């Protein structure tokens, strides 16, 4: 079965037959190039677990050094800027303490 046939099968099958009000789940097909292989170990593999924790101050400091976003050389007509919001918190911190 070709890619279009597999995509049609997954689209028609949906999320494993779960109807409205049912939890999501079921079999999924994630397309990957035929030569896709797992990557190597993550860059933090040699960092001890206790050193892998970041505080909000660490994140703020790192973000303060980031450059301004670049505008793309090309844009699709009618497109708008977009962003990703990632809420961060320190577990057990009191409001206003970070």
C-alpha positions as CSV (number, residue, x, y, z in Angstrom):
1,X,0.0,0.0,0.0
2,X,1.4,3.4,-0.9
3,X,1.7,6.5,1.3
4,X,-1.6,7.9,0.1
5,X,-3.4,4.6,0.8
6,X,-2.0,4.4,4.3
7,X,-2.9,8.1,5.0
8,X,-6.5,7.4,3.7
9,X,-6.7,4.3,5.9
10,X,-5.5,6.2,9.0
11,X,-7.8,9.2,8.3
12,X,-10.8,6.9,7.8
13,X,-10.0,4.8,10.8
14,X,-9.5,7.9,13.0
15,X,-8.2,7.5,16.5
16,X,-9.0,3.8,16.9
17,X,-12.7,4.1,16.7
18,X,-13.2,6.4,19.7
19,X,-16.4,8.3,19.3
20,X,-17.4,11.7,20.6
21,X,-16.9,11.9,24.4
22,X,-14.4,8.9,24.3
23,X,-10.8,9.3,25.4
24,X,-8.3,9.6,22.5
25,X,-6.1,6.7,21.8
26,X,-5.7,3.8,19.6
27,X,-3.3,2.9,16.8
28,X,-1.5,5.7,15.1
29,X,0.7,5.9,12.0
30,X,3.5,8.4,12.1
31,X,5.1,8.9,8.7
32,X,8.9,8.7,8.6
33,X,11.4,8.7,5.8
34,X,12.5,5.1,5.0
35,X,16.1,5.9,6.1
36,X,15.1,7.4,9.5
37,X,17.1,6.0,12.4
38,X,17.1,6.7,16.1
39,X,19.6,9.5,17.1
40,X,22.5,9.2,19.6
41,X,22.3,9.9,23.3
42,X,21.1,13.3,24.4
43,X,23.7,16.1,25.1
44,X,23.0,15.9,28.8
45,X,23.8,12.2,29.2
46,X,27.0,13.0,31.1
47,X,25.5,15.6,33.4
48,X,24.7,14.2,36.9
49,X,20.9,14.1,37.6
50,X,21.2,16.7,40.5
51,X,22.8,19.2,38.0
52,X,19.9,18.8,35.5
53,X,17.6,21.0,37.5
54,X,17.1,24.6,36.3
55,X,15.5,27.3,38.4
56,X,13.4,30.0,36.9
57,X,16.3,32.4,37.4
58,X,18.5,30.1,35.3
59,X,15.9,30.1,32.5
60,X,15.4,33.9,32.7
61,X,19.1,34.4,32.5
62,X,19.5,32.2,29.5
63,X,16.6,33.8,27.7
64,X,17.9,37.3,28.3
65,X,20.9,36.5,26.1
66,X,18.8,35.2,23.2
67,X,18.9,37.4,20.0
68,X,15.7,39.0,18.7
69,X,13.7,36.8,16.4
70,X,14.5,37.0,12.7
71,X,11.9,37.7,10.0
72,X,11.7,35.0,7.4
73,X,12.9,36.0,4.0
74,X,9.6,34.6,2.6
75,X,6.1,34.6,4.0
76,X,2.9,33.1,2.8
77,X,0.3,35.7,1.9
78,X,-2.0,36.4,4.8
79,X,0.3,34.8,7.4
80,X,0.7,36.3,10.9
81,X,3.5,36.0,13.4
82,X,3.1,33.2,15.8
83,X,4.7,32.2,19.1
84,X,4.8,29.3,21.6
85,X,3.9,30.0,25.2
86,X,5.6,27.7,27.7
87,X,4.4,28.3,31.2
88,X,7.2,27.6,33.7
89,X,6.9,27.3,37.5
90,X,8.9,26.3,40.5
91,X,7.1,23.6,42.4
92,X,6.5,24.7,45.9
93,X,7.3,28.3,45.2
94,X,5.1,31.0,46.7
95,X,3.5,33.5,44.4
96,X,5.8,36.5,43.8
97,X,8.9,34.7,45.2
98,X,10.7,33.9,41.9
